[in-house]
Amino acid sequence: MSDFTVFNQIIEEMRIVYLHDQRPWMIGFSGGKDSTMLCMLVFEMLQTLKPEEITKKIYITSSDTMVENPIVRRYMHKMSELIGKAGEKYHVCANIVKPPVDRTFWTYLIGLGYPTPEPPGFRWCTDRLKIRPINQFTLDTIKENGEVVMLLGVRKAESSYRARGISAREVEGKLLIRHTHIANAYVYNPLTEIPNNLVWG
């Protein structure tokens, strides 16, 4: 089986899931290799659709913690802008979420006296500055649309820990599984079986 066959199979599966219903898709874009691959495959799938088949919203969302490295932050904002422009005709909405003013890094650190996060100690920043704003955006989208499908760029080959986590949540014969914490959200993991050599090759 060629490398292209693997990706073509994923694109075809994505197409089936896309056309199955009208639930919006949500994709978290970090700019890393897996989220970039996921977005690229989604765009390739969209290009196979007829204009009348392009009917649902796709939200591609990045998270700006407001304490990012300036180079990383500029890259993130530029990529979000480019994704938004490229996705206009496909109903792709690219956006960046941030923590609210009363929940920023400096509010926690100076205002509330939280210790400086450092591994492997009290690592509060990822949850509060990145995950919670994304989750709030997801909840707002669910409130507006009823249900959403969250596409995750996770792969079993990333690590044995990740492989166990993915396998524990898989349901045989089902492409979508219920989100474990967010009601009315479903999870779709199209990249799980892609090996590392195809990501880096």
N, C-alpha and C positions, 0 to 999 in steps of 0.2 A: 504494500500500500504506500503510495507516494505521500510526501508532506502535504501537497496540495489537496489530495483526496481527503485527508483528515480535516482540513479547514473547510473544504466544500461541504462535507457532511455536517459540520457545525453550523454553517450558514444555512443549509437546508432545514436543519432542526429549528434554528432561530426563526426562520420564515414560517414554519408550521405554528410555532408558539405565538408569533406576532399576529398571524391571521385568525387565530382561534377565537379571540374575543376583543373587547374594546378597553380592557384595563390598561392604564398607562404603565409604561416601563420606567424604572428608576435605576440609574447607574451612578455609582460613586467613582469619580475620576481623581486619582492621586497624581497621575503622571508617571507612575511606575510601569514596569514592563507588562504586568498582567492586566491592569486597568486600561492601558494603552491598547493592548491586543484585543481586549473585549470591545472597546469602542470602535476599533478598526473593523472588526468582524461585523458589528452591528451596522456600520455604514455600508459595508459591502453587501449585507443582506438587504438593506433598504434600496440599494441600487438595482436589485433584481425585481422589485415590485412594480406593478403598473400604477400610474398616478391615482387611479380610483381605489387602489388597495392601501394607500398611505392615509390612514385614518386616525391613528392614535398618537397621543403625546408621548415623547420620550424625554425624560428629564435627566440630563447629565450634570451631576452636581459635584463641585469641589469644595473643600473645607479650608478656609483661611483662619488659622488660629490667632492671627494678628501678631504673632511672635516668630514668624517664619524667617529663615535666612532671606535677605532681600533678593538674592538671585533666584532662589526657589519661588519666592512670592511673585516676582515679575513673570517667571516662566508659567506659573499656574494661571495667572490672570490672562496672559497672552494666549495660552492654549484654550482657555475657556471662551475667549473672544473668537478665536478661529473656529472652534467646534460649533459655536452658535451660528456663525455666518455660513459654514458648510452645511449645517443642518436645517436651515430655514425652510427649504422646500420639502423636508421630511417631517415637519412638526417636531424637530429636536430643539429643546430649550436648554441651553447651557447656562448655569448660574453658579454663584459662589455664596456659600453660607458662612456667617461669622457668629461668634458668641455675642449675646446681647451685652450692652455696656456694663450692666451690673454683674456680669459673669465673665469678664475678661481675665487674662493671666494676672495683670497688675492689680485688679480688684481682689482676687484671691490672695495674692502674695503680700501686698501692702495693706489693703483694706481689711482683710479677714485674717491675716497672719499665717497663711498656709506656708509650710516649709518649701524651699526650693525643690522641685521634683528631681530625683536622681535614681537611676536603677541601682540595685533592685529594691529600693526602698519605697517611699510613698509616692507612687506615680499617678497623680491625680489629673494631670494636664490632658492626656489623650481623651479620657472620658468626658471631661467637662468642656474642653475647648474644641474638640473635633466631633466626637460621637454624638453628644447631646444635641448640638445644632443640626446635624444631619437627621437625627431621629425626629426632631421637631418639624423639620421640613417635610419629612415622610408623613408624619401624623397630619399635618395641614393638607397635604396632597390627598391623603385618604379621606379626610373630611369633605374635600371638594369632589372626589370621584367615587367614593364608596370602597374601592379596593385598588391595590397596586401590585405590580410584579417587580420584584427587586432582582436585578441581574448582578451576580457577584463573579468577580474574576479570580476565583479560588481554584487551585490545582492540587491534586493529591501528591504530585512529585515535588512540591515545595519543601515538604518535610514529613517525617513520619507522624508528627503531632497533627499536622494539617490533614493528612490522609485519614487518620483515625477519626478526626472531627467530622469530616465530610461523610465518611462511611457510616458513622453513627446516625446521621440525619437522613440518609438516603432511604427512599421508599421504592422498592422494586417496581418497575413499570411506570413510574410517575416522573414527569419532568419537573413539575412544580411541587414544592412542599410548603406547608404553612410556616411562617416565621415563628420562632419560638417565643418571642417577646412582644411583637407588635401585632395587634389584632387587625384582621383584614389585609394583611400583607402576605404575599407569597414569594418564595425564593426560587430562582432559576439559576442553576450553575452550569453554563454550557461548556466551560473550559476544563472541567475536572480531570479528564483523562489525557490532557496534553502533556507530553514529557518535557523535561527541561531542555533537551537538545533542540526541540522545535521552537522554543521561546528565544533561545540565544543564537540559533542557527541563521 
